[in-house]
Amino acid sequence: MMKFLLGLVVGLLIIPAVVWGYFRFGHPPVAVTDTPLPFEKEIVKVALHTRMAREMPRKVPFAMTGFDLIAGAQTYREQCAACHGLPLRGSDFAAHMYPSAPPLFKWHREGVIGVSDDPAGETYWKIANGIRLTGMPAFSKVLSERQMWQVAWLLKNANTTLPDEAVRLLNEPLEPVSTPAPAEPMAGKKKQEPGQYFDLKAYAKPVVNWKELRLAGGAAGGGWFR
């Protein structure tokens, strides 16, 4: 009996030590291009869907109108389209994320576009809370309650006839973002030494199109989004 208990204790100590050694000295999959761990997606999906089923709202707290669909299209365009795409153009980098950000205006089976088959409350939960380790941020501190519901309602109705203005907003391509070239130090300014605070006055100010940056800063999503 004593040998059994001793073996049990040693086994319980060895397992976490081996796991720690693997993550400390091995080659765990941390890069997007790495092969995922066995059952990684399945484990995360179970936890995600269990949490959402417990917490997601069952009813839309607002009386949604055509105006809300238009406002939702505007917010989606500004905050989400860079990662989740538009009806006429997908995201350039969504497929190169891990998990990949799902296209939310793409037909993926009969009668379903994006997450139009999901309850609006489920989509709202994802928008408000984000999804850990996927690139999908929590918008509860960025958007108002109504704005988040407007986007959720838009995506719920993506397979229906939307107001003309909403369609126009969604079909209009995003403006490309041009990265300004690094500015050269202005003549006569002292070179910064290591450890010093960066002297912004020593450099020319690049021209930044804030509208373009705002449009490009949409929400990232995850392949576990669904």
Secondary structure, DSSP 4 states (H G I P E B T S, - for coil): -HHHHHHHHHHHHHHHHHHHHHHHHS----STTSPPPTTHHHHHHHHHHHHHHHHS-SS-SS---HHHHHHHHHHHHHHTHHHH-BTTB--SSGGGSSSPPPPTTSEEETTEETTTTS-HHHHHHHHHH-BTTTTB---TTTS-HHHHHHHHHHHHTTTS---HHHHHHHHSPPPPPPPPPPPPBPTTPPPPPTTSPP-GGGBPPPP--HHHHHHH------GGG-
